[in-house]
Structures are given as C-alpha cells and as structure tokens.
C-alpha cells in the first residue's frame, strides 16, 4: 500500500479540527471534497469514528496523537487504511496499529490528492 493506492479510495474520515480554516484537517477536508471524495469529519463535527454512517475506506489522522489513539482504540467500524499526517504520529499509535495488524502509512493527504487524485 502506498499513497497512490490510498487516493484511489472513496470514503475518508478526516480526524481533526475540520472547522478551523487555519488547521490542516480543514484544508485536507476541503481539497478532498473539491476532488469528489466523500468525507466525514471526526473530532469537531462527529464525536467518534463510530458515528460515521457508512463504511470507511481511509481514516486520515490529523489530530494530536493523544486524542488520535483514544479515537482509534474506541473504533468499532471497519476501514481499509489509516493515513497518519505528519505530527499526528506517536509510538503508542504505531504500536497499536502494528498489534492490531492494521494497514497504515505515514504520509500527507494533501500531497496525495495533488499527485494521485482519481478525479483531478
């Protein structure tokens, strides 16, 4: 799995402050929507990943690692991949994803949408 594979998916859950125009989560959500992806916002708009009303392809972590690990640990929904934005990673998150055999990568969704968007 690489960033190109991730950007071929359809349904993203962006985890972070998607309401503040100065935050990367807001910018990522906006760009994904502009390129035809279906996006759910977790953190400020939805309280939990479990609140997303459909299957999730990609969970995009763009949130402080302490909050990110909490949301991942409580998540009961199925998803294909986790994308961890720069600054959202922690040893605890990486260990958790390894232990649960979760497909993940560290990378930037903004780079992905600009290079590999399936709906340019």
C-alpha positions as CSV (number, residue, x, y, z in Angstrom):
1,X,0.0,0.0,0.0
2,X,1.2,3.5,-0.8
3,X,-0.2,7.0,-1.1
4,X,-1.3,6.3,-4.7
5,X,-3.4,3.3,-3.5
6,X,-5.0,5.3,-0.7
7,X,-6.0,8.1,-3.1
8,X,-7.9,5.6,-5.2
9,X,-10.4,5.0,-2.3
10,X,-13.7,6.9,-2.0
11,X,-14.8,7.4,1.6
12,X,-12.5,9.3,4.0
13,X,-12.9,10.1,7.7
14,X,-10.7,13.1,8.4
15,X,-9.9,13.2,12.1
16,X,-9.1,16.6,13.4
17,X,-10.3,20.2,13.6
18,X,-12.1,20.5,10.3
19,X,-14.0,23.7,11.3
20,X,-10.9,25.9,11.7
21,X,-9.7,27.3,8.4
22,X,-6.1,27.5,9.8
23,X,-5.9,23.8,10.5
24,X,-4.6,21.1,8.1
25,X,-7.7,19.0,8.8
26,X,-9.9,21.7,7.4
27,X,-7.7,22.1,4.3
28,X,-7.5,18.4,3.7
29,X,-11.3,18.0,4.0
30,X,-11.8,20.9,1.6
31,X,-9.4,19.5,-1.0
32,X,-10.8,16.0,-0.8
33,X,-14.4,17.3,-1.2
34,X,-13.3,19.5,-4.2
35,X,-11.9,16.4,-5.9
36,X,-15.1,14.3,-5.5
37,X,-14.2,12.2,-2.4
38,X,-16.8,11.6,0.2
39,X,-15.6,13.0,3.5
40,X,-16.7,12.7,7.1
41,X,-15.2,14.9,9.8
42,X,-14.4,13.4,13.2
43,X,-13.3,15.5,16.1
44,X,-15.3,18.6,15.9
45,X,-18.2,17.6,13.7
46,X,-18.7,14.0,14.6
47,X,-17.5,12.9,18.1
48,X,-16.3,9.4,17.2
49,X,-15.2,7.4,14.2
50,X,-18.1,5.1,15.1
51,X,-20.5,8.0,14.2
52,X,-19.6,7.8,10.5
53,X,-22.9,6.4,8.9
54,X,-21.2,4.2,6.3
55,X,-18.2,2.1,5.7
56,X,-14.9,3.9,5.7
57,X,-12.1,3.4,3.3
58,X,-9.5,5.7,4.9
59,X,-9.1,7.2,8.3
60,X,-6.9,10.3,8.0
61,X,-5.4,11.2,11.4
62,X,-4.7,14.9,11.5
63,X,-5.1,15.3,15.3
64,X,-3.0,15.4,18.4
65,X,-1.7,11.8,19.0
66,X,-3.2,11.6,22.5
67,X,-6.7,12.2,21.0
68,X,-6.0,10.1,17.9
69,X,-5.1,7.0,19.9
70,X,-8.2,7.3,22.0
71,X,-10.4,7.5,18.9
72,X,-8.6,4.6,17.3
73,X,-8.9,2.4,20.4
74,X,-12.7,3.0,20.7
75,X,-13.3,2.5,17.0
76,X,-15.6,-0.4,16.2
77,X,-16.1,0.4,12.5
78,X,-14.4,-1.4,9.7
79,X,-12.0,0.5,7.5
80,X,-9.2,-0.3,5.0
81,X,-6.4,2.1,5.8
82,X,-5.1,4.6,8.3
83,X,-3.2,7.6,6.9
84,X,-1.2,9.4,9.6
85,X,-0.4,13.0,8.8
86,X,3.0,14.5,9.9
87,X,2.7,15.4,13.6
88,X,-0.2,13.1,14.3
89,X,2.0,10.1,14.9
90,X,3.2,8.6,18.2
91,X,4.9,5.4,19.3
92,X,1.6,4.5,21.0
93,X,-0.3,4.8,17.8
94,X,2.2,3.0,15.7
95,X,2.4,0.2,18.3
96,X,-1.4,-0.1,18.4
97,X,-1.6,-0.3,14.6
98,X,1.1,-2.9,14.5
99,X,-0.5,-5.0,17.3
100,X,-3.9,-4.9,15.6
101,X,-2.4,-5.7,12.1
102,X,-3.9,-2.5,10.7
103,X,-2.8,-1.3,7.2
104,X,-1.3,2.2,7.7
105,X,1.2,4.6,6.4
106,X,2.6,7.9,7.4
107,X,2.1,10.5,4.7
108,X,0.3,13.6,3.7
109,X,-3.2,13.6,2.2
110,X,-2.6,17.0,0.5
111,X,0.4,15.5,-1.4
112,X,-1.8,12.5,-2.2
113,X,-4.7,14.5,-3.6
114,X,-2.4,16.7,-5.6
115,X,-0.4,13.9,-7.1
116,X,-2.7,10.9,-7.3
117,X,-6.3,12.2,-7.2
118,X,-8.6,9.9,-9.2
119,X,-10.9,12.9,-10.0
120,X,-8.5,15.7,-11.0
